[in-house]
Amino acid sequence: MLFEKENTEEKIIRATFDIVQREGLQKATTKKIAAEAGVNEVTIFRKFENKKNLIKKTKEYYTNQLIAKLEESFEFNETDSIEEYLKRSFNKILEFSEEDFNIIRVAMQEVKNDDDKKLLITTITDTIINKLDEFFKLQLEKGTIKDLNSKAVSLMCFSIIFQSLILWQIYNDGDLAADYYADEFLDIIFNGIKVQ
């Protein structure tokens, strides 16, 4: 359960997220949210003033939850090899809960509906890319990789991990282990696609 003992605000936030993920932001009315949370619509306005503030608080709550998990997934030690780090990060992402993936789904839906530059998906991607960049800068300093643009390497690894994550959730039939994919991606990163 997300909250040990849900108070009214937490019930409303959870209900808001559930409705947004099911029906989208535009169809998430305060009336529907109130019904889902088991409260009066007036309670929503008393606690959050308006729908915009409610959506903002809901985004903040779930963003913070996911960002903490992402930072943990991409944490590294100075002694980690590139292979260990990328494989461990890849596998930790694949272990995310259904709720974590729902946050990512909502963030991706938000891109279609919002011109705001501070989108949830931007926060998610920046967190991952910055951790990867930090790791690859350390590898450059240690001389374990050739002199490359650390941001470019980070973006490439992010693309592989993030797209794999989405495809894994959509197409995973359970026949192939995550390790198989992680090993294949790492082989491509280190050896390329060109015949040697």
Z-matrix of the N, CA and C atoms (Angstrom, degrees):
N
C 1 1.457
C 2 1.518 1 109.20
N 3 1.287 2 116.78 1 142.75
C 4 1.455 3 122.61 2 -177.28
C 5 1.517 4 112.10 3 -65.03
N 6 1.308 5 117.94 4 -48.19
C 7 1.457 6 122.67 5 -179.17
C 8 1.530 7 107.92 6 -113.87
N 9 1.339 8 117.40 7 138.03
C 10 1.464 9 120.61 8 178.04
C 11 1.529 10 110.28 9 -57.60
N 12 1.310 11 116.51 10 -58.80
C 13 1.460 12 121.99 11 176.85
C 14 1.524 13 105.92 12 -132.44
N 15 1.301 14 115.42 13 107.97
C 16 1.458 15 119.40 14 -173.62
C 17 1.522 16 112.09 15 -71.97
N 18 1.340 17 114.44 16 130.27
C 19 1.461 18 118.33 17 170.17
C 20 1.531 19 107.22 18 -91.54
N 21 1.295 20 116.88 19 -179.14
C 22 1.468 21 120.76 20 -175.53
C 23 1.524 22 112.10 21 -60.43
N 24 1.346 23 117.21 22 -45.39
C 25 1.471 24 119.93 23 -179.87
C 26 1.525 25 110.97 24 -60.15
N 27 1.330 26 115.69 25 -42.05
C 28 1.463 27 119.97 26 -179.31
C 29 1.525 28 111.54 27 -65.51
N 30 1.329 29 117.36 28 -39.83
C 31 1.467 30 120.94 29 176.75
C 32 1.525 31 110.38 30 -60.78
N 33 1.324 32 115.69 31 -42.21
C 34 1.466 33 120.51 32 -178.94
C 35 1.525 34 110.17 33 -67.64
N 36 1.322 35 117.23 34 -42.56
C 37 1.470 36 121.02 35 179.01
C 38 1.525 37 110.27 36 -62.66
N 39 1.330 38 117.14 37 -45.88
C 40 1.467 39 120.40 38 178.86
C 41 1.534 40 110.26 39 -61.73
N 42 1.320 41 117.10 40 -45.28
C 43 1.465 42 121.14 41 -179.95
C 44 1.530 43 110.52 42 -62.02
N 45 1.318 44 116.54 43 -40.46
C 46 1.467 45 120.76 44 178.24
C 47 1.515 46 110.27 45 -59.79
N 48 1.325 47 116.32 46 -48.72
C 49 1.466 48 120.10 47 -179.55
C 50 1.528 49 110.90 48 -62.10
N 51 1.324 50 116.85 49 -44.18
C 52 1.469 51 120.39 50 -179.35
C 53 1.526 52 111.41 51 -59.92
N 54 1.317 53 116.63 52 -43.22
C 55 1.468 54 120.03 53 -179.63
C 56 1.526 55 110.96 54 -70.52
N 57 1.318 56 117.37 55 -42.23
C 58 1.472 57 120.23 56 179.14
C 59 1.523 58 110.18 57 -60.78
N 60 1.326 59 117.39 58 -41.96
C 61 1.466 60 118.18 59 -179.08
C 62 1.527 61 112.24 60 -70.75
N 63 1.318 62 117.55 61 -30.86
C 64 1.466 63 121.05 62 179.16
C 65 1.519 64 112.95 63 -79.70
N 66 1.350 65 115.91 64 -43.63
C 67 1.461 66 119.57 65 -168.82
C 68 1.526 67 114.62 66 -116.55
N 69 1.320 68 116.94 67 -10.33
C 70 1.455 69 120.08 68 -177.30
C 71 1.516 70 111.70 69 91.96
N 72 1.298 71 115.63 70 160.97
C 73 1.459 72 122.88 71 -175.43
C 74 1.528 73 112.46 72 -62.84
N 75 1.324 74 116.80 73 -42.02
C 76 1.464 75 120.44 74 -176.21
C 77 1.529 76 112.83 75 -65.03
N 78 1.326 77 116.71 76 -33.09
C 79 1.466 78 120.42 77 -177.48
C 80 1.526 79 112.95 78 -91.76
N 81 1.307 80 117.46 79 -2.15
C 82 1.471 81 121.31 80 179.95
C 83 1.527 82 109.06 81 -82.41
N 84 1.313 83 115.72 82 89.59
C 85 1.467 84 120.02 83 179.98
C 86 1.525 85 109.79 84 -88.51
N 87 1.329 86 115.52 85 156.90
C 88 1.467 87 119.17 86 178.02
C 89 1.527 88 110.60 87 -64.06
N 90 1.297 89 117.34 88 -29.35
C 91 1.472 90 121.12 89 177.80
C 92 1.534 91 110.39 90 -64.89
N 93 1.336 92 116.87 91 -46.13
C 94 1.466 93 121.27 92 177.97
C 95 1.529 94 110.89 93 -64.99
N 96 1.329 95 115.77 94 -41.52
C 97 1.467 96 120.20 95 -179.61
C 98 1.523 97 110.32 96 -62.94
N 99 1.325 98 116.36 97 -43.84
C 100 1.470 99 120.79 98 179.34
C 101 1.529 100 110.56 99 -60.44
N 102 1.317 101 116.77 100 -44.61
C 103 1.469 102 120.62 101 179.68
C 104 1.528 103 110.63 102 -62.53
N 105 1.318 104 116.57 103 -43.90
C 106 1.474 105 121.46 104 179.66
C 107 1.528 106 111.48 105 -63.60
N 108 1.326 107 116.40 106 -38.89
C 109 1.474 108 121.36 107 -178.07
C 110 1.526 109 112.52 108 -81.39
N 111 1.323 110 116.60 109 -14.26
C 112 1.459 111 120.31 110 -178.08
C 113 1.519 112 112.89 111 74.09
N 114 1.330 113 115.24 112 35.20
C 115 1.470 114 120.86 113 178.80
C 116 1.528 115 108.78 114 -130.10
N 117 1.316 116 116.09 115 168.17
C 118 1.465 117 121.01 116 173.71
C 119 1.522 118 109.20 117 -76.48
N 120 1.323 119 115.97 118 150.01
C 121 1.463 120 120.60 119 177.58
C 122 1.528 121 110.60 120 -59.90
N 123 1.321 122 117.19 121 -33.59
C 124 1.471 123 122.04 122 178.42
C 125 1.531 124 110.46 123 -59.78
N 126 1.323 125 116.75 124 -35.35
C 127 1.468 126 121.40 125 179.42
C 128 1.525 127 110.61 126 -61.83
N 129 1.314 128 116.82 127 -38.98
C 130 1.468 129 120.44 128 177.74
C 131 1.523 130 109.80 129 -60.60
N 132 1.309 131 116.50 130 -46.27
C 133 1.466 132 119.93 131 -179.03
C 134 1.530 133 111.55 132 -68.54
N 135 1.316 134 117.02 133 -33.22
C 136 1.459 135 120.31 134 178.27
C 137 1.540 136 110.32 135 -69.00
N 138 1.320 137 116.55 136 -39.10
C 139 1.469 138 120.96 137 -177.00
C 140 1.531 139 112.65 138 -82.67
N 141 1.341 140 117.43 139 -35.69
C 142 1.466 141 120.77 140 -172.24
C 143 1.526 142 114.33 141 -122.79
N 144 1.297 143 119.23 142 -3.69
C 145 1.464 144 126.62 143 -179.95
C 146 1.526 145 114.30 144 74.09
N 147 1.346 146 116.66 145 -50.14
C 148 1.463 147 119.40 146 -179.12
C 149 1.530 148 110.03 147 -156.03
N 150 1.317 149 115.42 148 172.30
C 151 1.466 150 120.66 149 -177.78
C 152 1.525 151 110.91 150 -63.24
N 153 1.313 152 116.98 151 -38.46
C 154 1.461 153 120.37 152 -178.60
C 155 1.534 154 110.87 153 -59.79
N 156 1.325 155 117.19 154 -45.78
C 157 1.471 156 120.43 155 178.11
C 158 1.526 157 111.43 156 -65.02
N 159 1.315 158 116.30 157 -38.64
C 160 1.463 159 120.60 158 178.59
C 161 1.527 160 110.44 159 -62.21
N 162 1.304 161 116.80 160 -46.65
C 163 1.470 162 121.14 161 178.76
C 164 1.524 163 109.58 162 -62.33
N 165 1.325 164 117.06 163 -42.39
C 166 1.463 165 121.19 164 179.21
C 167 1.532 166 110.92 165 -60.41
N 168 1.325 167 117.46 166 -47.28
C 169 1.474 168 121.69 167 179.90
C 170 1.530 169 111.08 168 -64.45
N 171 1.314 170 115.95 169 -38.63
C 172 1.465 171 120.19 170 178.58
C 173 1.523 172 110.15 171 -64.80
N 174 1.337 173 116.49 172 -46.23
C 175 1.465 174 120.68 173 177.17
C 176 1.518 175 110.94 174 -58.66
N 177 1.332 176 116.74 175 -45.52
C 178 1.466 177 120.74 176 -179.49
C 179 1.523 178 111.26 177 -59.88
N 180 1.326 179 116.02 178 -46.08
C 181 1.462 180 119.68 179 -178.17
C 182 1.531 181 111.02 180 -60.46
N 183 1.326 182 116.23 181 -53.04
C 184 1.461 183 119.86 182 -175.86
C 185 1.527 184 112.10 183 -71.73
N 186 1.320 185 117.43 184 -32.30
C 187 1.461 186 120.20 185 175.44
C 188 1.518 187 109.97 186 -62.96
N 189 1.316 188 117.29 187 -48.35
C 190 1.468 189 120.73 188 179.86
C 191 1.520 190 111.42 189 -59.58
N 192 1.312 191 116.17 190 -40.71
C 193 1.464 192 121.12 191 179.12
C 194 1.531 193 110.51 192 -61.77
N 195 1.330 194 116.82 193 -48.02
C 196 1.457 195 120.81 194 -178.03
C 197 1.524 196 111.63 195 -70.55
N 198 1.320 197 117.89 196 -41.21
C 199 1.465 198 121.25 197 -179.10
C 200 1.522 199 110.41 198 -60.59
N 201 1.322 200 117.36 199 -41.92
C 202 1.470 201 120.53 200 178.23
C 203 1.529 202 110.25 201 -59.74
N 204 1.316 203 116.70 202 -41.12
C 205 1.464 204 120.77 203 179.31
C 206 1.532 205 111.43 204 -68.98
N 207 1.327 206 116.70 205 -39.70
C 208 1.463 207 120.58 206 178.34
C 209 1.523 208 111.02 207 -65.00
N 210 1.329 209 116.45 208 -44.47
C 211 1.463 210 119.53 209 179.51
C 212 1.517 211 110.86 210 -60.45
N 213 1.315 212 116.38 211 -39.97
C 214 1.466 213 120.39 212 177.33
C 215 1.532 214 110.46 213 -65.49
N 216 1.320 215 117.28 214 -40.89
C 217 1.464 216 121.69 215 -178.64
C 218 1.522 217 112.36 216 -65.49
N 219 1.323 218 117.01 217 -31.44
C 220 1.461 219 120.82 218 -177.20
C 221 1.527 220 112.61 219 -105.48
N 222 1.323 221 116.99 220 13.79
C 223 1.463 222 121.58 221 176.40
C 224 1.528 223 108.03 222 -68.90
N 225 1.317 224 116.97 223 149.08
C 226 1.465 225 119.79 224 -179.66
C 227 1.516 226 110.90 225 -143.96
N 228 1.333 227 114.06 226 160.40
C 229 1.460 228 122.34 227 172.67
C 230 1.516 229 107.51 228 -105.09
N 231 1.305 230 116.79 229 154.85
C 232 1.465 231 119.92 230 179.62
C 233 1.521 232 111.71 231 -62.56
N 234 1.320 233 117.23 232 -22.22
C 235 1.463 234 120.74 233 -177.62
C 236 1.527 235 113.16 234 -89.51
N 237 1.333 236 118.15 235 -6.75
C 238 1.469 237 120.70 236 179.78
C 239 1.523 238 110.74 237 -62.42
N 240 1.332 239 115.64 238 134.71
C 241 1.464 240 118.66 239 170.68
C 242 1.530 241 107.03 240 -78.20
N 243 1.315 242 115.85 241 163.77
C 244 1.462 243 120.08 242 179.41
C 245 1.532 244 109.61 243 -61.34
N 246 1.339 245 115.84 244 -43.93
C 247 1.459 246 120.19 245 -179.64
C 248 1.524 247 111.48 246 -60.35
N 249 1.331 248 116.57 247 -47.35
C 250 1.472 249 120.74 248 -179.72
C 251 1.525 250 110.72 249 -59.82
N 252 1.319 251 115.03 250 -47.60
C 253 1.462 252 120.28 251 -176.03
C 254 1.527 253 112.09 252 -62.91
N 255 1.323 254 116.71 253 -50.70
C 256 1.466 255 119.61 254 -177.14
C 257 1.527 256 111.65 255 -66.49
N 258 1.323 257 116.78 256 -41.07
C 259 1.467 258 119.64 257 -179.97
C 260 1.531 259 110.50 258 -65.91
N 261 1.324 260 116.45 259 -44.33
C 262 1.468 261 120.04 260 179.36
C 263 1.532 262 110.64 261 -62.42
N 264 1.333 263 117.29 262 -44.50
C 265 1.468 264 121.15 263 179.43
C 266 1.523 265 111.04 264 -62.77
N 267 1.325 266 115.98 265 -44.68
C 268 1.462 267 121.48 266 178.90
C 269 1.527 268 109.97 267 -58.24
N 270 1.319 269 116.68 268 -48.32
C 271 1.469 270 120.62 269 -178.13
C 272 1.523 271 112.33 270 -67.60
N 273 1.324 272 117.64 271 -36.13
C 274 1.471 273 119.61 272 177.95
C 275 1.526 274 110.79 273 -64.56
N 276 1.320 275 116.15 274 -37.86
C 277 1.464 276 119.88 275 178.02
C 278 1.534 277 110.21 276 -65.36
N 279 1.324 278 116.44 277 -39.99
C 280 1.462 279 119.60 278 179.55
C 281 1.524 280 112.28 279 -66.38
N 282 1.331 281 117.12 280 -19.63
C 283 1.465 282 121.67 281 179.24
C 284 1.529 283 112.64 282 -87.43
N 285 1.316 284 117.61 283 1.68
C 286 1.459 285 120.09 284 179.78
C 287 1.526 286 110.04 285 -58.74
N 288 1.321 287 114.96 286 150.56
C 289 1.464 288 121.18 287 -179.85
C 290 1.530 289 110.36 288 -77.06
N 291 1.308 290 114.55 289 167.83
C 292 1.466 291 120.53 290 176.51
C 293 1.530 292 110.29 291 -59.35
N 294 1.333 293 116.69 292 -38.06
C 295 1.465 294 120.38 293 179.13
C 296 1.532 295 111.06 294 -63.72
N 297 1.341 296 117.04 295 -39.40
C 298 1.464 297 120.40 296 177.38
C 299 1.528 298 110.34 297 -60.71
N 300 1.325 299 116.20 298 -44.80
C 301 1.461 300 120.06 299 178.82
C 302 1.524 301 111.25 300 -66.14
N 303 1.316 302 116.86 301 -33.11
C 304 1.465 303 119.70 302 176.48
C 305 1.523 304 111.32 303 -64.28
N 306 1.328 305 116.95 304 -36.62
C 307 1.469 306 120.33 305 176.47
C 308 1.522 307 109.37 306 -62.16
N 309 1.325 308 116.62 307 -43.16
C 310 1.468 309 120.96 308 179.11
C 311 1.529 310 110.10 309 -65.31
N 312 1.326 311 117.32 310 -41.31
C 313 1.476 312 120.63 311 177.81
C 314 1.528 313 111.25 312 -60.06
N 315 1.325 314 116.04 313 -46.05
C 316 1.469 315 120.35 314 178.87
C 317 1.525 316 109.52 315 -61.47
N 318 1.324 317 116.83 316 -41.28
C 319 1.466 318 120.75 317 179.44
C 320 1.522 319 110.82 318 -61.90
N 321 1.324 320 116.82 319 -39.11
C 322 1.461 321 119.99 320 179.99
C 323 1.529 322 111.16 321 -71.50
N 324 1.325 323 118.02 322 -35.44
C 325 1.468 324 121.14 323 175.87
C 326 1.520 325 110.61 324 -65.59
N 327 1.320 326 115.03 325 -36.00
C 328 1.460 327 121.32 326 -177.59
C 329 1.530 328 111.22 327 -60.02
N 330 1.327 329 116.85 328 -33.18
C 331 1.464 330 121.38 329 -178.59
C 332 1.523 331 110.60 330 -58.14
N 333 1.326 332 117.18 331 -37.70
C 334 1.468 333 121.09 332 -179.23
C 335 1.521 334 112.55 333 -69.99
N 336 1.325 335 116.36 334 -28.69
C 337 1.462 336 120.25 335 -168.65
C 338 1.517 337 115.59 336 -108.72
N 339 1.317 338 118.49 337 -0.44
C 340 1.461 339 119.22 338 -170.60
C 341 1.524 340 110.90 339 -136.79
N 342 1.307 341 115.95 340 129.16
C 343 1.457 342 120.61 341 176.76
C 344 1.524 343 111.85 342 -89.83
N 345 1.319 344 116.65 343 -4.83
C 346 1.460 345 122.26 344 -179.75
C 347 1.527 346 109.11 345 -60.29
N 348 1.315 347 116.78 346 132.34
C 349 1.464 348 121.11 347 -178.28
C 350 1.524 349 112.16 348 -75.77
N 351 1.320 350 118.11 349 -19.10
C 352 1.464 351 121.42 350 -179.54
C 353 1.523 352 108.83 351 -94.89
N 354 1.300 353 115.65 352 60.73
C 355 1.446 354 121.22 353 -179.00
C 356 1.523 355 110.57 354 -77.76
N 357 1.299 356 115.66 355 153.77
C 358 1.456 357 122.37 356 177.16
C 359 1.525 358 110.98 357 -58.69
N 360 1.320 359 117.55 358 -41.53
C 361 1.466 360 120.52 359 -178.34
C 362 1.524 361 110.81 360 -63.25
N 363 1.330 362 117.43 361 -34.31
C 364 1.464 363 121.19 362 177.57
C 365 1.519 364 110.49 363 -64.25
N 366 1.312 365 116.76 364 -42.51
C 367 1.458 366 121.20 365 178.68
C 368 1.522 367 110.40 366 -62.67
N 369 1.321 368 116.65 367 -42.64
C 370 1.466 369 121.36 368 179.78
C 371 1.524 370 110.52 369 -63.85
N 372 1.329 371 116.70 370 -51.04
C 373 1.466 372 119.55 371 -177.10
C 374 1.518 373 111.67 372 -66.07
N 375 1.324 374 117.71 373 -40.26
C 376 1.469 375 120.17 374 178.73
C 377 1.521 376 111.73 375 -60.84
N 378 1.324 377 116.90 376 -39.04
C 379 1.465 378 120.65 377 179.14
C 380 1.519 379 110.60 378 -60.49
N 381 1.317 380 116.66 379 -47.76
C 382 1.467 381 120.75 380 -178.63
C 383 1.524 382 110.62 381 -66.97
N 384 1.317 383 117.27 382 -49.08
C 385 1.470 384 121.04 383 -176.84
C 386 1.525 385 110.91 384 -62.21
N 387 1.316 386 117.87 385 -41.09
C 388 1.468 387 120.36 386 -179.95
C 389 1.522 388 112.06 387 -64.88
N 390 1.348 389 117.22 388 -39.30
C 391 1.470 390 119.83 389 177.51
C 392 1.528 391 110.25 390 -66.33
N 393 1.324 392 117.25 391 -42.82
C 394 1.460 393 120.72 392 177.60
C 395 1.522 394 110.85 393 -62.58
N 396 1.326 395 117.02 394 -43.06
C 397 1.461 396 121.46 395 179.84
C 398 1.530 397 111.02 396 -61.61
N 399 1.309 398 115.79 397 -42.56
C 400 1.468 399 121.09 398 177.43
C 401 1.537 400 110.14 399 -59.15
N 402 1.327 401 116.22 400 -43.67
C 403 1.463 402 121.06 401 179.85
C 404 1.527 403 110.89 402 -64.59
N 405 1.330 404 117.67 403 -46.50
C 406 1.461 405 120.10 404 -177.05
C 407 1.528 406 112.40 405 -71.18
N 408 1.319 407 118.13 406 -29.86
C 409 1.471 408 119.84 407 172.98
C 410 1.525 409 110.24 408 -63.27
N 411 1.328 410 116.43 409 -40.29
C 412 1.464 411 120.72 410 176.44
C 413 1.526 412 110.25 411 -62.80
N 414 1.327 413 117.29 412 -40.91
C 415 1.466 414 120.81 413 179.50
C 416 1.530 415 110.79 414 -65.30
N 417 1.326 416 116.82 415 -37.08
C 418 1.471 417 120.36 416 175.62
C 419 1.521 418 110.53 417 -62.77
N 420 1.334 419 116.57 418 -45.59
C 421 1.465 420 121.15 419 178.90
C 422 1.524 421 111.38 420 -60.81
N 423 1.325 422 116.66 421 -38.65
C 424 1.462 423 121.64 422 -179.04
C 425 1.528 424 111.91 423 -78.23
N 426 1.338 425 117.14 424 -13.87
C 427 1.453 426 121.00 425 -179.46
C 428 1.522 427 113.94 426 77.88
N 429 1.323 428 118.10 427 20.35
C 430 1.468 429 120.74 428 -179.25
C 431 1.528 430 112.90 429 -85.90
N 432 1.338 431 116.93 430 -12.94
C 433 1.461 432 120.28 431 173.28
C 434 1.525 433 107.88 432 -130.64
N 435 1.328 434 114.97 433 155.87
C 436 1.459 435 118.05 434 179.91
C 437 1.524 436 110.19 435 -68.48
N 438 1.304 437 116.21 436 167.87
C 439 1.461 438 121.98 437 -175.53
C 440 1.531 439 109.93 438 -69.73
N 441 1.331 440 114.96 439 97.21
C 442 1.462 441 122.73 440 -179.70
C 443 1.514 442 109.34 441 -125.19
N 444 1.293 443 116.22 442 164.29
C 445 1.454 444 121.29 443 173.29
C 446 1.533 445 107.40 444 -73.63
N 447 1.325 446 116.52 445 112.93
C 448 1.472 447 120.78 446 -175.49
C 449 1.530 448 111.58 447 -61.26
N 450 1.318 449 117.02 448 -33.77
C 451 1.468 450 120.50 449 179.66
C 452 1.530 451 110.56 450 -67.05
N 453 1.337 452 116.76 451 -40.35
C 454 1.469 453 120.45 452 178.99
C 455 1.526 454 110.87 453 -64.30
N 456 1.326 455 116.92 454 -42.70
C 457 1.469 456 121.03 455 178.02
C 458 1.529 457 109.44 456 -64.28
N 459 1.326 458 115.98 457 -41.18
C 460 1.467 459 120.92 458 179.46
C 461 1.524 460 111.02 459 -62.39
N 462 1.327 461 116.77 460 -44.04
C 463 1.470 462 120.95 461 178.78
C 464 1.524 463 111.63 462 -63.12
N 465 1.342 464 116.38 463 -39.95
C 466 1.457 465 120.25 464 178.79
C 467 1.533 466 110.27 465 -64.20
N 468 1.328 467 116.51 466 -47.65
C 469 1.470 468 120.19 467 179.84
C 470 1.523 469 110.82 468 -64.91
N 471 1.319 470 116.41 469 -40.10
C 472 1.468 471 119.92 470 176.89
C 473 1.522 472 110.20 471 -59.01
N 474 1.326 473 116.44 472 -47.08
C 475 1.465 474 120.55 473 -178.84
C 476 1.517 475 111.14 474 -58.35
N 477 1.318 476 116.22 475 -44.77
C 478 1.466 477 120.17 476 179.92
C 479 1.521 478 110.35 477 -63.69
N 480 1.321 479 116.77 478 -48.39
C 481 1.465 480 120.61 479 -176.87
C 482 1.526 481 110.91 480 -66.15
N 483 1.325 482 117.11 481 -48.48
C 484 1.464 483 120.75 482 -174.99
C 485 1.525 484 111.64 483 -67.12
N 486 1.327 485 117.11 484 -45.98
C 487 1.462 486 119.61 485 179.09
C 488 1.523 487 111.16 486 -66.16
N 489 1.323 488 116.33 487 -37.58
C 490 1.467 489 120.06 488 177.41
C 491 1.513 490 110.48 489 -62.71
N 492 1.294 491 115.50 490 -41.56
C 493 1.460 492 121.79 491 178.85
C 494 1.525 493 110.44 492 -57.90
N 495 1.308 494 116.35 493 -47.62
C 496 1.460 495 120.98 494 -179.02
C 497 1.528 496 110.32 495 -66.23
N 498 1.320 497 116.34 496 -46.34
C 499 1.462 498 119.64 497 179.68
C 500 1.525 499 111.46 498 -64.85
N 501 1.322 500 116.87 499 -37.80
C 502 1.462 501 121.21 500 178.70
C 503 1.529 502 109.61 501 -60.28
N 504 1.312 503 116.65 502 -43.04
C 505 1.461 504 120.82 503 179.94
C 506 1.526 505 111.78 504 -66.69
N 507 1.322 506 116.81 505 -34.05
C 508 1.460 507 120.45 506 -177.47
C 509 1.527 508 111.69 507 -81.79
N 510 1.339 509 116.96 508 -44.72
C 511 1.454 510 120.76 509 -169.42
C 512 1.518 511 115.52 510 -107.69
N 513 1.305 512 119.40 511 -4.68
C 514 1.461 513 120.55 512 -176.02
C 515 1.525 514 110.55 513 -59.95
N 516 1.316 515 114.89 514 118.32
C 517 1.463 516 119.37 515 177.17
C 518 1.521 517 111.48 516 -106.64
N 519 1.327 518 116.54 517 4.48
C 520 1.453 519 120.68 518 176.51
C 521 1.513 520 114.49 519 84.28
N 522 1.338 521 118.76 520 -6.84
C 523 1.461 522 120.39 521 -178.10
C 524 1.524 523 113.15 522 -75.08
N 525 1.318 524 117.25 523 -33.72
C 526 1.458 525 120.33 524 -178.16
C 527 1.518 526 110.29 525 -109.84
N 528 1.310 527 115.19 526 135.02
C 529 1.463 528 120.72 527 -179.68
C 530 1.523 529 110.03 528 -74.90
N 531 1.315 530 115.04 529 152.22
C 532 1.463 531 120.68 530 177.90
C 533 1.520 532 110.59 531 -59.46
N 534 1.334 533 117.10 532 -35.09
C 535 1.469 534 120.76 533 179.26
C 536 1.521 535 111.65 534 -58.46
N 537 1.331 536 116.39 535 -36.22
C 538 1.456 537 120.61 536 179.05
C 539 1.526 538 110.14 537 -59.55
N 540 1.328 539 116.12 538 -48.83
C 541 1.459 540 120.49 539 179.77
C 542 1.521 541 111.48 540 -65.60
N 543 1.309 542 116.76 541 -43.49
C 544 1.465 543 120.14 542 179.67
C 545 1.521 544 109.90 543 -59.70
N 546 1.325 545 117.50 544 -44.78
C 547 1.468 546 121.03 545 179.61
C 548 1.523 547 111.42 546 -63.77
N 549 1.320 548 116.61 547 -41.52
C 550 1.465 549 120.44 548 179.25
C 551 1.532 550 111.38 549 -63.86
N 552 1.320 551 117.47 550 -45.00
C 553 1.460 552 120.82 551 179.25
C 554 1.522 553 111.15 552 -63.67
N 555 1.324 554 116.31 553 -42.14
C 556 1.466 555 119.57 554 179.05
C 557 1.520 556 110.86 555 -64.11
N 558 1.320 557 117.23 556 -38.49
C 559 1.459 558 120.65 557 177.98
C 560 1.529 559 110.29 558 -61.51
N 561 1.318 560 116.98 559 -42.55
C 562 1.469 561 120.37 560 178.63
C 563 1.526 562 110.42 561 -65.61
N 564 1.326 563 117.55 562 -42.12
C 565 1.468 564 120.76 563 179.23
C 566 1.525 565 110.72 564 -60.44
N 567 1.326 566 116.78 565 -44.48
C 568 1.464 567 119.64 566 -174.81
C 569 1.517 568 114.07 567 -85.12
N 570 1.321 569 117.50 568 -28.78
C 571 1.459 570 119.69 569 -174.93
C 572 1.521 571 113.96 570 -115.48
N 573 1.319 572 117.76 571 -8.03
C 574 1.454 573 120.81 572 178.56
C 575 1.520 574 112.16 573 72.92
N 576 1.320 575 115.51 574 -168.48
C 577 1.463 576 120.77 575 -179.21
C 578 1.531 577 111.46 576 -112.85
N 579 1.310 578 115.96 577 -7.75
C 580 1.460 579 121.35 578 -177.33
C 581 1.529 580 110.28 579 -79.18
N 582 1.338 581 116.93 580 137.83
C 583 1.461 582 121.23 581 176.97
C 584 1.520 583 108.02 582 -65.78
N 585 1.317 584 115.74 583 131.20
C 586 1.477 585 120.74 584 -178.46
C 587 1.512 586 110.91 585 -86.52
